[in-house]
C-alpha cells in the first residue's frame, strides 16, 4: 500500500510503499477513501507541542516513533476482518473513530477512550489514514455515516466530535447568553454551525484574519470581531451587553485565553480546545471572585461521534468550506494550514 509518512520530525511527509496489512484478532481492514487534514497534524509533523514558558512536549515523549503515518479523520470501505471480529459490514463505507484507549482502565470502561492515559490512537501511535489502507483494532470503532457526504463525514471523527464535546461543556445556557468562538478555522467554523443547529443565535466569531469572516457569518455567527483591533475587549462587551457566558477557544494561545477569560461575565465558562500553545496568565483571587470556570476539552468519545453523525445527517448543520485534494498533496496542505492559508477544511482523497 502507499502511505505518506513522517520520517524526520520537522520534515516533509515522504511517500512509502508498504505491505498492505492483514487484520488479525478483532482487527478490521479499511480501504481509505478520504482523510481530513487536521491542524494537530501540523504540530505532530513539527515534532512537538508548545507548553509555554519555553517548554516543549516532544512527540517522542508521547510514545510516537518514526516512521509515522498520520491521519485521524478517516473514511473508507471495510474490506476484511480478523477471525475474532464478529459480525463486520464488509463492503460498507464507515467513519473510523480514531481515539483508541487501552480498553481496561476506568475511563475506557466508562466509554471515554479519549480520556485514557494510555491511548493508542489511529494516526498518532497507530498508523493512520494518510494512506490507502488502515487497520482499525475493533469493529466497534466503525460508525455508519448515515448518508453524510464522505468528505464531511471524515471530518466528524475529530473536528466534529471536538466541537460537539466542547459545546456540551457549556450546557445548559440560555437563549440570550452570548457565546464567543475564538478562531474561525475549520474547528471554529464547525462550532458555529453546531451552535446554530442547536438553535443558538447569540454567537461572536473572533479571529485575526478578516478574510475568514464571510465563512463565519455563513456558518452562523451573529457578529464577527478582529482580535487585533484596539479595544477588542470593549467591543465584545458592547456587542454582548456584558452577558458573555461562554468562550470556546479553538486556537489555544496566550492571547486568545487572555481575551476569552477577560470577556466572561461572573459565573462564565472558558473552554480551551486549541493546541497552538502558551500559558494562561491570571491571578487566583479574581478567578474565585468572578466564579468563572476554566476547562479543557480533548476531542470526544464514541457516543459523541454517533450523535454528531446524527446531527449532520439531519441536514441542520450549515456547510463549511471543504476543499478536496489528492492524497499526494497532503504535505502541501499541512504547510498551508500552518501558514494560515486555509479557509475551512482540506480533505485528501486516496
C-alpha positions as CSV (number, residue, x, y, z in Angstrom):
1,X,0.0,0.0,0.0
2,X,1.0,3.6,-0.4
3,X,1.4,5.8,2.7
4,X,2.7,9.3,3.4
5,X,5.0,9.3,6.4
6,X,6.9,11.5,8.8
7,X,10.5,10.2,8.5
8,X,12.1,13.1,10.3
9,X,10.5,15.4,12.9
10,X,10.0,18.8,11.2
11,X,10.5,17.4,7.7
12,X,8.1,16.9,4.8
13,X,6.0,13.8,4.6
14,X,7.5,11.2,2.3
15,X,5.6,8.6,0.2
16,X,6.4,5.0,1.1
17,X,5.3,1.6,-0.3
18,X,4.4,-0.8,2.5
19,X,2.8,-4.2,2.6
20,X,-0.9,-4.0,2.9
21,X,-1.7,-5.0,6.5
22,X,-3.6,-8.2,7.2
23,X,-6.2,-7.9,10.1
24,X,-5.7,-10.3,13.0
25,X,-7.8,-11.0,16.1
26,X,-10.6,-8.4,16.3
27,X,-9.0,-6.0,13.8
28,X,-10.7,-4.7,10.7
29,X,-9.1,-3.5,7.5
30,X,-10.4,-0.4,5.8
31,X,-9.6,0.9,2.3
32,X,-9.2,4.6,2.7
33,X,-11.5,6.8,0.6
34,X,-10.6,10.1,2.2
35,X,-9.0,11.7,5.3
36,X,-9.3,15.1,6.8
37,X,-6.2,17.2,7.3
38,X,-6.3,18.4,10.9
39,X,-4.3,21.2,12.5
40,X,-3.0,19.0,15.2
41,X,-1.1,17.1,12.5
42,X,0.9,20.3,11.9
43,X,2.2,20.2,15.4
44,X,2.9,16.4,15.1
45,X,4.8,16.9,11.9
46,X,6.9,19.6,13.6
47,X,7.6,17.1,16.4
48,X,6.4,19.0,19.4
49,X,3.6,21.0,21.2
50,X,4.4,24.3,22.8
51,X,3.7,24.1,26.5
52,X,4.5,27.7,27.2
53,X,7.4,29.2,29.2
54,X,9.9,27.9,26.7
55,X,8.9,24.3,27.4
56,X,8.0,21.7,24.6
57,X,6.2,18.4,24.7
58,X,8.2,16.3,22.2
59,X,6.3,13.7,20.2
60,X,8.9,11.0,21.2
61,X,7.7,11.6,24.8
62,X,4.2,10.8,23.7
63,X,5.1,7.3,22.6
64,X,5.4,8.1,18.9
65,X,8.0,6.5,16.8
66,X,9.2,7.2,13.2
67,X,8.3,6.5,10.5
68,X,4.8,7.5,11.3
69,X,1.7,7.7,9.1
70,X,-0.6,10.4,10.5
71,X,-4.3,11.0,9.6
72,X,-7.0,10.6,12.2
73,X,-10.1,11.7,10.3
74,X,-10.5,8.6,8.1
75,X,-13.4,7.4,6.0
76,X,-13.3,4.3,3.9
77,X,-14.7,0.9,2.8
78,X,-14.5,-2.1,5.1
79,X,-12.8,-4.9,3.1
80,X,-11.5,-7.5,5.6
81,X,-11.6,-8.6,9.3
82,X,-9.7,-10.8,11.7
83,X,-11.2,-14.1,12.9
84,X,-12.4,-12.7,16.2
85,X,-14.0,-9.5,14.9
86,X,-17.5,-11.0,14.8
87,X,-20.1,-9.5,12.5
88,X,-18.4,-6.9,10.3
89,X,-20.1,-4.9,7.5
90,X,-17.8,-6.0,4.7
91,X,-18.2,-3.7,1.7
92,X,-19.8,-0.9,3.7
93,X,-18.4,2.6,4.0
94,X,-17.7,3.7,7.5
95,X,-16.2,6.6,9.5
96,X,-13.3,5.4,11.7
97,X,-13.3,6.6,15.3
98,X,-9.6,7.1,16.0
99,X,-9.3,7.8,19.7
100,X,-8.4,4.3,20.9
101,X,-8.0,3.6,24.6
102,X,-6.4,0.7,26.4
103,X,-9.9,-0.8,26.9
104,X,-9.2,-1.7,30.5
105,X,-9.0,1.4,32.6
106,X,-11.9,3.2,34.3
107,X,-12.1,5.8,31.7
108,X,-12.3,3.3,28.8
109,X,-14.9,1.2,30.7
110,X,-17.0,4.3,31.1
111,X,-16.9,4.8,27.3
112,X,-14.4,7.7,27.3
113,X,-11.5,6.2,25.3
114,X,-10.4,9.8,24.6
115,X,-9.5,10.3,28.3
116,X,-7.4,7.1,28.6
117,X,-4.0,7.7,30.0
118,X,-2.5,5.1,27.6
119,X,-4.2,5.9,24.3
120,X,-3.1,4.2,21.1
121,X,-4.9,6.5,18.7
122,X,-5.0,5.9,14.9
123,X,-2.8,8.4,13.1
124,X,-0.8,9.2,16.3
125,X,0.5,6.0,18.0
126,X,-1.0,3.7,15.3
127,X,-0.7,4.1,11.5
128,X,-3.4,6.4,10.2
129,X,-5.4,7.5,7.2
130,X,-2.7,9.3,5.1
131,X,-2.5,6.0,3.3
132,X,-4.7,3.8,1.1
133,X,-5.4,1.3,3.9
134,X,-5.7,1.5,7.6
135,X,-6.1,-1.1,10.4
136,X,-8.9,-0.5,13.0
137,X,-8.5,-2.5,16.2
138,X,-12.1,-3.4,16.6
139,X,-15.4,-3.1,14.6
140,X,-17.0,-1.1,17.4
141,X,-14.9,1.9,16.2
142,X,-16.6,1.9,12.8
143,X,-19.5,4.3,12.6
144,X,-22.2,4.4,9.9
145,X,-22.1,7.7,8.1
146,X,-25.9,7.7,7.6
147,X,-25.7,9.1,4.1
148,X,-23.4,12.1,5.0
149,X,-21.1,13.1,2.2
150,X,-17.7,11.2,2.7
151,X,-15.6,14.4,2.9
152,X,-17.8,15.9,5.5
153,X,-18.2,12.5,7.3
154,X,-14.4,12.1,7.6
155,X,-14.0,15.4,9.5
156,X,-16.6,14.4,12.1
157,X,-14.1,11.9,13.6
158,X,-12.1,14.8,15.0
159,X,-13.3,18.3,14.3
160,X,-16.9,17.2,14.6
161,X,-16.7,15.5,17.9
162,X,-14.2,18.0,19.2
163,X,-16.7,20.9,18.7
164,X,-19.7,18.9,19.8
165,X,-17.9,17.9,23.1
166,X,-16.7,21.4,23.7
167,X,-20.2,22.9,23.2
168,X,-21.5,20.2,25.6
169,X,-19.3,21.6,28.4
170,X,-21.1,24.9,28.2
171,X,-24.5,23.3,28.6
172,X,-27.0,24.4,29.7
173,X,-27.0,28.0,28.5
174,X,-29.9,30.4,28.0
175,X,-31.0,31.7,24.5
176,X,-29.9,35.3,25.4
177,X,-26.4,34.2,26.6
178,X,-23.6,35.2,24.3
179,X,-21.0,32.7,23.2
180,X,-17.6,33.6,21.9
181,X,-16.0,31.3,19.3
182,X,-12.3,32.1,19.3
183,X,-10.8,31.1,15.9
184,X,-12.5,30.9,12.6
185,X,-10.5,27.9,11.2
186,X,-12.1,24.6,10.4
187,X,-13.0,23.8,14.1
188,X,-14.3,27.3,14.8
189,X,-16.5,27.3,11.7
190,X,-17.9,23.9,12.5
191,X,-18.6,25.0,16.1
192,X,-20.6,28.0,14.8
193,X,-22.6,25.6,12.7
194,X,-23.2,23.2,15.6
195,X,-24.4,26.1,17.8
196,X,-26.8,27.3,15.2
197,X,-28.0,23.7,14.6
198,X,-28.9,23.8,18.3
199,X,-30.9,27.0,17.7
200,X,-28.5,29.3,19.4
201,X,-28.1,32.7,17.7
202,X,-26.0,35.0,20.0
203,X,-22.6,34.0,18.8
204,X,-19.5,36.1,18.1
205,X,-16.7,34.7,15.9
206,X,-13.3,36.1,16.8
207,X,-10.2,35.8,14.6
208,X,-7.2,37.8,13.4
209,X,-8.0,37.2,9.7
210,X,-10.9,39.2,8.3
211,X,-10.9,37.0,5.2
212,X,-12.5,34.3,7.3
213,X,-15.4,36.4,8.5
214,X,-17.6,35.7,5.5
215,X,-17.4,32.0,6.1
216,X,-18.1,32.6,9.8
217,X,-21.2,34.5,9.0
218,X,-22.4,31.8,6.6
219,X,-21.7,29.2,9.4
220,X,-23.9,31.0,11.9
221,X,-22.0,33.9,13.6
222,X,-24.3,36.8,14.5
223,X,-21.2,39.1,14.9
224,X,-17.5,38.9,13.9
225,X,-14.6,40.7,15.5
226,X,-10.9,41.1,14.6
227,X,-9.0,40.3,17.8
228,X,-6.2,42.7,16.7
229,X,-8.4,45.7,16.8
230,X,-7.6,48.2,19.5
231,X,-10.3,47.9,22.2
232,X,-11.4,44.4,21.1
233,X,-12.5,43.6,24.6
234,X,-14.6,46.7,24.9
235,X,-16.2,45.9,21.5
236,X,-17.1,42.4,22.8
237,X,-18.7,43.8,25.9
238,X,-20.7,46.3,23.8
239,X,-21.9,43.5,21.4
240,X,-22.9,41.2,24.3
241,X,-24.1,43.9,26.8
242,X,-21.7,42.3,29.3
243,X,-23.5,39.0,29.0
244,X,-20.8,36.7,27.7
245,X,-21.5,33.4,29.3
246,X,-19.1,31.1,27.4
247,X,-15.9,31.3,25.4
248,X,-14.9,28.3,23.2
249,X,-11.2,28.7,22.3
250,X,-10.2,26.8,19.2
251,X,-6.8,28.5,19.0
252,X,-5.5,27.9,22.5
253,X,-2.9,30.6,22.7
254,X,-1.9,33.0,25.5
255,X,-3.6,35.8,23.6
256,X,-6.9,34.1,23.0
257,X,-7.0,32.8,26.6
258,X,-6.5,36.4,27.8
259,X,-9.3,37.8,25.7
260,X,-11.7,34.9,26.3
261,X,-11.4,34.9,30.0
262,X,-11.5,38.7,30.4
263,X,-14.7,38.8,28.4
264,X,-16.7,36.5,30.7
265,X,-19.4,37.7,33.0
266,X,-19.5,36.4,36.5
267,X,-20.1,32.7,36.6
268,X,-19.0,32.3,32.9
269,X,-17.1,29.4,31.4
270,X,-13.9,29.3,29.3
271,X,-13.3,26.1,27.4
272,X,-9.9,25.6,25.7
273,X,-9.7,23.2,22.8
274,X,-6.9,24.5,20.5
275,X,-3.3,23.4,20.8
276,X,-1.4,26.5,19.5
277,X,0.5,26.8,22.7
278,X,1.3,29.2,25.5
279,X,0.2,29.8,29.1
280,X,-2.8,31.2,30.9
281,X,-1.8,34.2,32.9
282,X,-4.2,35.4,35.6
283,X,-4.5,35.9,39.3
284,X,-6.1,33.3,41.7
285,X,-8.2,35.9,43.6
286,X,-10.2,37.1,40.5
287,X,-10.8,33.5,39.5
288,X,-12.6,32.9,42.7
289,X,-14.3,36.3,42.9
290,X,-15.7,36.1,39.4
291,X,-16.7,32.5,40.0
292,X,-15.6,31.5,36.4
293,X,-14.7,28.1,35.2
294,X,-11.6,27.3,33.1
295,X,-11.9,23.8,31.5
296,X,-10.0,21.8,28.9
297,X,-11.7,19.7,26.2
298,X,-10.0,17.0,24.3
299,X,-11.7,15.5,21.2
300,X,-14.8,13.4,22.2
301,X,-15.9,9.8,22.8
302,X,-17.5,7.3,20.5
303,X,-21.0,8.3,21.6
304,X,-20.2,11.9,20.7
305,X,-19.3,10.8,17.2
306,X,-22.6,8.9,16.7
307,X,-24.5,12.0,18.0
308,X,-22.5,14.2,15.7
309,X,-23.2,12.0,12.7
310,X,-26.9,12.1,13.5
311,X,-26.8,15.9,13.6
312,X,-25.0,16.0,10.3
313,X,-27.5,13.6,8.8
314,X,-30.4,15.8,9.9
315,X,-29.2,18.4,7.5
316,X,-29.3,21.1,10.3
317,X,-25.6,21.9,10.0
318,X,-24.7,24.9,7.8
319,X,-22.0,23.7,5.4
320,X,-18.4,25.0,5.9
321,X,-15.8,25.2,3.1
322,X,-14.2,21.9,2.3
323,X,-11.6,21.5,-0.3
324,X,-10.8,18.1,-1.8
325,X,-7.3,17.3,-2.8
326,X,-5.4,14.2,-3.9
327,X,-3.6,12.3,-1.1
328,X,-0.3,13.2,-2.7
329,X,-0.8,16.8,-1.7
330,X,-1.2,16.1,2.0
331,X,2.1,17.7,2.9
332,X,1.4,20.9,1.0
333,X,-2.0,21.0,2.7
334,X,-0.3,20.8,6.1
335,X,2.1,23.6,5.2
336,X,-0.7,25.9,4.0
337,X,-2.6,25.1,7.2
338,X,0.4,26.1,9.3
339,X,0.7,29.3,7.3
340,X,-3.0,30.2,7.9
341,X,-3.9,30.0,4.2
342,X,-6.8,27.5,4.5
343,X,-10.4,28.7,5.0
344,X,-12.4,25.8,6.3
345,X,-11.0,22.3,5.9
346,X,-9.0,20.2,3.4
347,X,-9.8,16.6,2.9
348,X,-7.4,14.4,0.9
349,X,-8.6,11.5,-1.2
350,X,-6.9,8.2,-1.8
